[in-house]
Amino acid sequence: MIRFFKSLIRISSFISKELTEIFRQPRLILTLVLGPFLIMFLFGLAYPDQGRTLRTTIVVADPNSFQKEIATFTESFKSSLVDYVRVSDKEQALAKLALNQTDMVIVVPLVPLETIQSNQQAEFLVYHNEVDPLQIGYIQSVARAYIDAINSQFLRSIVEQGQADSDSLQSNMKTAIVKTQALQKAIPTGDGNAQAAIIEKDLTALYEKLTTFRSLASDVMVRPFSAKIFGLSDTQLTVTGFFAPAVIVLLLQHFSITFASLSIVRETRSGIMELFRVSPITAFETLAGKYLSYLFFEIILAGIITALAVWLLKIPILGHMQDYALAVVVLLFTSLGVGFFISLISETDTQAVQYSMLLLLASIFFSGFFLDLRLMREPITVLAWSLPATYGIRMLQDIMLRGASIPLLIFLGITAIGIVLFLADWILLRKKMESQYA
């Protein structure tokens, strides 16, 4: 029994030791508890319940009366989902779509009435430049809602026109009765042929209208308009294919930040910084050497990941490889800057790893990996565009999935962040080395 109590005392000593060690690191406790909660809280605030507004360009090539009527209805379409602009040049509208200056292009059919009377649905052509399956589905649902509203409005106008025509039909029937009575009276006087010709003309017109009505298929009568949806990219992407660039970016960013964040903090705790006292090395040379060594390693790792994605998963790279390589290098450079910054402000390995994991969690939620950044509320977008992954995902999606060249503004943005981080790391490392020398 005495041995048992001694064992409990020894075990309890470890409990007090570990708890004391934990409470000696209040920054770590705050990071562990408040960090994930704050990220989830901001994520809940970032995205509204309703879908984003689509910047839509309506193409009316031949503004005849009926196309004007459709365009007028389009602009009065009671929906918070669509913001309309009317143009007449289809190629100009598609060029704006390719430059992401509009989200959707709707081409109004040229001769819709003639098409419907020939027993065919008049097709609206809808173009988009999306690669996200969720956004493609969203655009398809908006296009269907728009066409349904057009059909509903068209059928309503047909019914109203039919009711108006029924009045004229009644008057025409009365006129026909009067003419028939006049014909009976006119037969003896020799005016019968003229009256008969008028009646025959009216009956023929009525017969032709009934023939046209009966020849229309029920689908055309119920849904006279339909939509055909096209993407600017001819490549059909799977869900895996769409998320592959984002996964590559997150992996490369996390590897770079993790390796770099553990570099300087370990050297500081192990005493290697003390050895710099007897060497002529400067803070700039130290930081540049670390950048180059880790950058070389990460480039090899990026090549392996890319090769596996392309050859095993069959992920396409529609753009130029030099653009892809340049985007990856600047992503690695900026991510290393973040990692070294974490390493310079961390006191222990545990803190560095925890900061790296929080940054990974923030990148998953705010970089556009899960949800499109265009759905995000404006104040939170500042946080999103402060993450290297946000720029990397945008660049790799444009290059790999759209076949576009590297987006210049995005490239300049992440490059500027990387340079600022390098300068900040240089200043912090110089101060740390000077404090070590003191």
URMO-V394675 format. One record per helix or strand of 3 or more residues. SS is the DSSP state (@ for helix, = for strand). FROM is the first residue (numbers start at 1). TO is the last residue. Records with the same first field share a line. If there is no record, write none. Layout:
SS = FROM-TO / FROM-TO
This chain:
@ = 2-23 / 26-46 / 65-75 / 90-98 / 112-117 / 133-189 / 192-215 / 218-222 / 239-261 / 263-270 / 272-278 / 283-311 / 321-345 / 349-366 / 373-375 / 378-384 / 388-401 / 408-437
= = 54-59 / 82-87 / 104-107 / 122-128 / 225-231
